[in-house]
Amino acid sequence: MLTYLGIIMVIIGVTIFIIKPFFKESKLLHKFTRQRNIAMILIGLCMSVISGMFFYAEPGTAYAVQYPWGSQKAVVNQGINTKMWGRLIPIQFELPIKYVIPNKKNELGEQSKYANVDKAKYWAFSDAVKARIATSVVISINTADEDQFLSVADRNKTEKNLIRSRIIPNIDQSIKNTCKLMDAQDYISGQASDFDRYFKDQLENGMYVLEEFIATETRETIGDSTTVRTIPNKESKQKRFRIKYHNGEPVREKGNSLRGYGLTVVQAVVTEIDWEPEFDKRLQLQKEEVAQTQLEKQQAEREFYRAQKEIARGEAEKAAERARLEKEQIQKTIEAETKAKVAEFNLIEERKNYEVAQFKAKTQKTMADAQSYENAKLVNAGLTPQERAEWEYKTSVNVAKQLKDLKLPEIYIQDGGKSDKDANLLQSLIGADLAKKMMSQKTSKE
């Protein structure tokens, strides 16, 4: 601006010097004295020289300065710098490029003056569904390598030309390739992040080389797991594309990369997608169908779990009944075993009692035999009638007392093999009584 103003001042001053002799009577020209004309020319020259020698570098902008004598330099720091009437090519450090879906009034809305904004275009996915894709891309230039920056500025001349001829074509090609790699249904089913990843990778490292392939039909399970049907898919007969790989790495188109220009992709995302009306209708129907399917699935799962609950309740009742019966069985078994043990112990006790009673009986028998023998000896010795009467009295009292004290067992089991050797107690007492009577008769006869 100062350059143009200075040149105008110089032209006006020179013109006044030329035409003033021909208009001597003009009062206006008389106001421009010789000194004023010279001062105006000098000021104009200074203004044009100063503005041509220096420029102000704005922050966030790199400048390629091309001098008239052929050399050039890069200026990346803000402030006043020399340009010496050279040419300036300003390029921002980061170049925001946006595709925006216009509103109903066909307006793009409020945007920054530093961003390059265009209307979003329609792109076709692999299943032929079209949509306008709004993207936000930020490209960073390489200011660390001065030679590369100057080369990019020299080849593209202006920042706008760099964006239009280099960056936007790469963005469009990346979107086109990425749309070929997936269906619209795949995008809304969870592959949106893959779309962004493919989009950014192609922008930064180069476009993928795509190859056609025949899609195989997928088998879908209908009903329970034992009933499997193959659902024909007409879309599978269309052309499908996938990334071509070599040695595990994707094959890329040569010479079609922003990295070759020293540009780095800072951001590349899809901000919005406006599907065509036909797909919106189909998508709405699909959402309703999915909602209905989910509802039926939930109902089926509810019935299934209800049946499982009834089965579990029946199993629990059976287990409780089984436990109750097993408990009763165990109680009865324990009671029977207890009775058997008690009977066994009673039998052992009775046997011991019998053995004790038998031993006592034998003892009493032995004592009775000894007493009978003693009595017989005394009789044989010859007693006086008074002594014999006293002896008989004492003997009868003693025997009666022993019979009274004697307790015979209620049950007596006799061993047949020993009947001749061991007589029972009753026989012994009867024998003793007979012996006494015989001795009495013998004594009376004498």
C-alpha positions in Angstrom: 0.0 0.0 0.0 2.8 2.4 0.9 4.5 1.6 -2.3 1.5 2.5 -4.4 1.0 5.7 -2.5 4.6 6.7 -2.8 4.6 6.1 -6.6 1.4 8.2 -6.9 3.1 11.1 -5.0 6.1 11.0 -7.2 4.0 11.0 -10.4 2.0 14.0 -9.1 5.1 16.0 -8.2 6.7 15.4 -11.6 3.5 16.2 -13.4 3.2 19.5 -11.6 6.8 20.4 -12.6 5.9 19.7 -16.2 2.6 21.5 -16.6 3.2 24.5 -14.3 4.9 26.7 -17.0 1.9 26.3 -19.2 -0.6 27.3 -16.6 1.0 30.3 -15.0 -2.3 32.0 -14.1 -3.7 29.0 -12.2 -4.0 29.7 -8.5 -4.1 26.0 -7.6 -0.7 25.3 -9.3 0.8 28.4 -7.6 0.2 26.7 -4.3 2.6 23.9 -5.3 5.8 25.7 -5.0 9.1 24.3 -6.2 10.1 23.3 -2.7 6.7 21.6 -2.0 7.0 19.6 -5.2 10.5 18.4 -4.4 9.4 17.5 -0.9 6.4 15.5 -2.2 8.6 13.7 -4.7 11.1 12.8 -2.1 8.5 11.6 0.4 6.9 9.5 -2.4 10.3 8.0 -3.2 11.0 7.2 0.4 7.6 5.6 0.9 8.0 3.4 -2.2 11.5 2.5 -1.3 10.8 1.7 2.4 7.7 -0.4 1.5 9.7 -2.3 -1.1 12.7 -2.9 1.2 10.8 -4.2 4.3 7.7 -6.2 5.2 5.9 -7.3 8.3 5.7 -11.1 8.9 2.5 -12.1 10.6 2.5 -14.8 13.4 1.7 -18.4 12.3 2.7 -17.7 8.7 5.9 -18.7 6.8 7.1 -16.5 3.9 9.2 -17.4 0.8 11.0 -14.2 -0.3 12.2 -14.3 -3.9 14.6 -11.5 -4.7 14.9 -9.7 -8.1 18.5 -11.0 -8.6 17.4 -14.7 -8.3 18.1 -15.7 -4.8 15.4 -16.6 -2.2 15.0 -17.2 1.5 12.4 -18.5 4.0 11.1 -16.3 6.8 9.3 -18.1 9.7 9.6 -15.6 12.5 7.1 -12.7 12.9 8.3 -9.1 12.8 9.8 -6.7 10.3 12.1 -8.4 7.7 13.8 -7.2 4.5 12.4 -8.2 1.1 14.3 -5.7 -1.1 11.5 -5.4 -3.7 11.3 -9.1 -3.8 8.2 -11.3 -4.2 6.5 -12.7 -1.1 4.7 -16.1 -1.0 3.0 -16.4 2.4 1.8 -19.9 3.6 0.2 -20.7 7.0 1.9 -23.1 9.3 -1.3 -25.2 9.4 -3.8 -25.2 6.6 -7.4 -25.9 7.7 -9.5 -27.4 4.8 -13.2 -28.2 5.5 -16.0 -29.8 3.5 -19.3 -28.5 5.0 -22.9 -29.7 4.4 -25.0 -26.5 3.7 -28.1 -25.9 5.7 -31.6 -25.5 4.3 -30.8 -22.0 3.1 -27.8 -23.4 1.3 -25.4 -21.5 3.6 -22.2 -22.9 5.0 -22.5 -21.1 8.3 -20.0 -19.0 10.1 -16.4 -20.1 9.3 -12.9 -18.8 10.1 -11.3 -16.5 7.5 -8.1 -18.6 7.8 -9.9 -21.8 6.8 -10.6 -23.0 3.2 -14.2 -24.1 3.2 -16.2 -25.8 0.4 -19.5 -27.6 0.1 -19.5 -31.3 0.7 -19.7 -33.5 -2.3 -21.7 -36.7 -2.9 -19.7 -39.9 -2.8 -20.8 -43.5 -3.6 -20.1 -46.3 -1.2 -19.4 -49.9 -2.3 -23.2 -50.8 -2.3 -24.0 -47.8 -4.5 -25.5 -45.7 -1.7 -24.6 -42.1 -2.1 -24.0 -39.5 0.7 -22.5 -36.1 1.2 -19.5 -36.4 3.4 -18.4 -33.5 5.6 -14.7 -33.7 6.5 -12.3 -31.6 8.6 -8.6 -31.8 7.5 -5.6 -29.9 8.9 -2.4 -29.9 7.0 0.9 -28.8 8.5 3.8 -27.5 6.3 7.5 -28.3 7.0 9.2 -25.2 8.2 12.2 -27.0 9.6 13.6 -27.9 6.1 14.1 -24.5 4.4 15.0 -26.0 1.0 11.8 -28.1 0.9 9.6 -25.3 1.9 11.1 -23.0 -0.7 10.6 -25.7 -3.3 7.0 -26.2 -2.5 6.4 -22.4 -2.5 8.2 -22.0 -5.8 6.3 -24.8 -7.5 2.8 -23.7 -6.3 3.3 -19.9 -6.3 0.5 -19.2 -3.8 -1.1 -20.8 -0.8 -4.4 -21.0 -2.6 -2.9 -22.8 -5.5 -1.2 -25.3 -3.1 -4.5 -26.1 -1.5 -6.5 -26.3 -4.8 -4.0 -28.2 -6.9 -2.3 -30.5 -4.4 -4.2 -30.9 -1.1 -7.9 -31.0 -2.2 -7.3 -33.6 -5.0 -5.6 -35.9 -2.5 -8.5 -35.4 -0.1 -11.1 -36.3 -2.8 -9.1 -39.3 -3.9 -8.8 -40.6 -0.3 -12.5 -40.2 0.3 -13.3 -42.0 -3.0 -11.0 -44.9 -2.3 -12.2 -45.3 1.3 -15.9 -45.3 0.2 -15.0 -48.2 -2.2 -13.7 -50.3 0.7 -17.0 -50.5 2.6 -20.7 -50.5 2.3 -22.9 -47.8 3.8 -24.4 -50.4 6.0 -20.9 -51.3 7.3 -20.2 -47.6 8.0 -23.3 -47.2 10.2 -22.7 -50.7 11.8 -19.4 -49.7 13.5 -16.8 -49.2 10.9 -16.7 -45.4 11.0 -13.4 -45.5 12.9 -11.9 -47.6 10.0 -13.1 -45.0 7.6 -11.2 -42.2 9.4 -8.1 -44.4 9.7 -8.1 -45.3 6.0 -8.8 -41.7 5.0 -5.9 -40.3 7.1 -3.4 -43.0 6.1 -4.0 -42.4 2.4 -3.7 -38.7 2.7 -0.3 -38.9 4.5 1.3 -41.9 2.9 -0.3 -42.3 -0.5 -3.4 -43.8 -2.2 -4.1 -47.5 -1.9 -4.1 -49.6 -5.0 -7.4 -51.4 -4.9 -8.3 -54.8 -6.5 -11.6 -56.4 -7.3 -12.9 -59.5 -5.6 -16.0 -61.7 -5.4 -17.7 -61.4 -2.1 -18.8 -64.8 -0.5 -22.2 -65.2 0.9 -22.5 -65.2 4.7 -24.5 -67.9 6.5 -27.1 -66.5 8.9 -28.6 -68.4 11.7 -32.4 -68.4 11.8 -34.2 -69.6 14.9 -32.4 -72.1 17.0 -28.8 -73.1 16.4 -29.8 -76.4 14.7 -31.6 -74.6 11.8 -29.2 -72.8 9.5 -30.2 -71.1 6.3 -28.3 -69.3 3.6 -29.9 -65.9 2.8 -29.2 -64.8 -0.8 -27.6 -61.4 -1.0 -28.0 -59.6 -4.3 -25.5 -57.0 -3.4 -22.7 -59.6 -3.2 -22.8 -59.9 -7.0 -21.7 -56.2 -7.4 -18.1 -55.2 -7.8 -16.3 -55.1 -4.5 -12.8 -53.8 -3.8 -10.1 -54.4 -1.2 -6.6 -53.2 -0.5 -3.9 -54.9 -2.5 -1.1 -56.1 -0.3 2.5 -57.1 -1.0 4.8 -58.6 1.7 2.2 -57.7 4.3 2.2 -54.0 3.3 -0.5 -52.2 1.3 0.5 -51.3 -2.3 0.3 -47.5 -2.9 0.2 -45.3 -6.0 3.6 -43.8 -6.6 4.1 -40.0 -6.6 0.6 -39.3 -5.0 1.4 -38.4 -1.4 1.3 -35.2 0.6 4.5 -36.3 2.4 6.4 -35.8 -0.8 5.6 -32.1 -0.5 6.7 -31.9 3.1 3.1 -31.8 4.3 1.9 -33.6 7.4 -1.7 -34.6 8.1 -2.4 -33.3 11.6 -6.2 -34.1 11.4 -8.4 -36.0 9.0 -11.9 -36.9 10.3 -15.4 -37.2 9.0 -17.6 -34.8 10.9 -21.0 -35.5 9.3 -22.7 -37.7 6.6 -25.9 -36.7 4.8 -27.3 -39.9 3.3 -29.5 -39.9 0.3 -33.2 -39.9 1.0 -33.8 -43.5 -0.2 -31.2 -44.8 2.2 -32.6 -42.7 5.0 -36.0 -44.4 4.5 -34.4 -47.8 4.3 -32.3 -47.0 7.4 -35.4 -46.0 9.3 -37.2 -49.2 8.3 -34.1 -51.2 9.3 -34.0 -49.4 12.7 -37.7 -50.3 13.3 -37.1 -53.9 12.2 -34.1 -54.1 14.5 -36.1 -52.7 17.4 -38.8 -55.2 16.8 -36.3 -58.0 16.5 -34.7 -56.9 19.7 -38.1 -56.8 21.4 -39.0 -60.3 20.3 -35.5 -61.5 21.3 -36.0 -60.1 24.7 -39.4 -61.7 25.0 -38.0 -65.1 23.9 -35.2 -64.7 26.4 -37.7 -63.8 29.1 -39.7 -67.0 28.3 -36.6 -69.1 28.2 -35.4 -67.8 31.6 -38.9 -68.3 33.0 -38.8 -71.9 31.9 -35.3 -72.3 33.3 -36.7 -70.8 36.6 -39.5 -73.3 36.7 -37.1 -76.2 36.0 -34.7 -74.9 38.7 -37.6 -74.6 41.1 -38.7 -78.2 40.4 -35.1 -79.4 40.9 -34.9 -77.5 44.1 -38.2 -79.1 45.4 -37.0 -82.6 44.3 -33.7 -82.0 46.1 -35.5 -80.8 49.2 -37.8 -83.9 49.2 -34.9 -86.2 48.5 -33.0 -84.7 51.4 -36.1 -85.1 53.7 -36.5 -88.7 52.7 -32.8 -89.4 53.1 -33.0 -87.8 56.5 -35.9 -90.0 57.6 -34.1 -93.0 56.2 -31.0 -92.2 58.1 -33.0 -91.6 61.3 -34.8 -95.0 60.9 -31.5 -96.7 60.1 -29.8 -95.2 63.2 -32.8 -96.2 65.4 -32.7 -99.8 64.0 -28.9 -100.0 64.6 -29.4 -98.5 68.1 -32.0 -101.2 68.9 -29.8 -103.9 67.5 -26.9 -102.6 69.6 -29.1 -102.4 72.7 -30.4 -105.9 72.1 -26.8 -107.1 71.7 -25.7 -105.4 74.9 -28.8 -106.9 76.7 -27.9 -110.3 75.5 -24.3 -109.9 76.7 -25.6 -108.6 80.0 -28.0 -111.6 80.4 -25.3 -114.0 79.5 -23.0 -112.5 82.1 -25.8 -112.6 84.7 -26.4 -116.2 83.9 -22.7 -117.0 84.3 -22.7 -115.2 87.6 -25.8 -117.0 88.8 -24.4 -120.3 87.7 -21.2 -119.7 89.5 -23.2 -118.8 92.7 -25.3 -121.9 92.3 -22.2 -124.1 92.1 -20.8 -122.3 95.1 -23.9 -123.0 97.1 -24.0 -126.6 96.0 -20.4 -127.0 97.0 -21.1 -125.5 100.4 -24.2 -127.7 100.8 -22.3 -130.8 99.9 -19.6 -129.9 102.5 -22.2 -129.3 105.2 -24.0 -132.6 104.3 -20.7 -134.4 104.5 -20.0 -132.8 107.9 -23.4 -133.7 109.2 -23.0 -137.3 108.1 -19.7 -137.5 109.9 -21.2 -136.2 113.0 -24.0 -138.7 112.9 -21.6 -141.5 112.4 -19.7 -140.3 115.4 -22.7 -140.9 117.6 -24.4 -138.0 119.2 -26.6 -137.9 122.3 -30.2 -137.4 121.8 -30.0 -133.9 123.2 -27.0 -133.1 120.8 -28.8 -134.7 117.9 -31.9 -132.7 118.5 -29.9 -129.5 118.8 -27.9 -130.4 115.6 -31.1 -131.1 113.7 -32.6 -127.8 114.8 -29.6 -125.8 113.8 -29.3 -127.7 110.5 -32.9 -127.1 109.6 -32.6 -123.4 110.4 -29.4 -123.1 108.5 -30.7 -125.0 105.5 -33.9 -122.9 105.4 -31.9 -119.7 105.6 -29.7 -120.8 102.8 -32.7 -121.8 100.7 -34.3 -118.5 101.4 -31.2 -116.5 100.5 -30.6 -118.6 97.4 -31.7 -116.9 94.1 -32.1 -119.2 91.2 -31.9 -117.9 87.6 -35.2 -117.5 85.8 -33.8 -119.2 82.7 -31.6 -122.2 83.2 -29.8 -123.7 80.2 -28.4 -127.2 81.0 -25.4 -128.6 79.0 -26.4 -132.1 78.1 -22.8 -133.2 77.9 -22.3 -132.5 81.6 -25.5 -133.9 83.2 -23.8 -136.9 84.9 -21.1 -134.8 86.5 -22.9 -131.7 87.7 -26.3 -132.2 89.3 -28.5 -129.2 89.7 -29.0 -127.5 93.1 -32.5 -128.9 93.7 -31.3 -132.4 93.3 -28.5 -131.7 95.7 -31.0 -130.3 98.3 -33.3 -133.3 97.8 -30.4 -135.6 98.2 -29.3 -133.9 101.3 -32.8 -134.1 102.8 -33.1 -137.8 102.0 -29.7 -138.4 103.5 -30.8 -136.6 106.7 -34.0 -138.7 107.0 -32.1 -141.9 106.5 -29.6 -140.9 109.2 -32.5 -140.1 111.5 -34.2 -143.4 110.9 -30.9 -145.3 111.5 -30.4 -143.4 114.7 -33.9 -144.2 116.0 -33.4 -147.8 115.4 -30.3 -147.9 117.3 
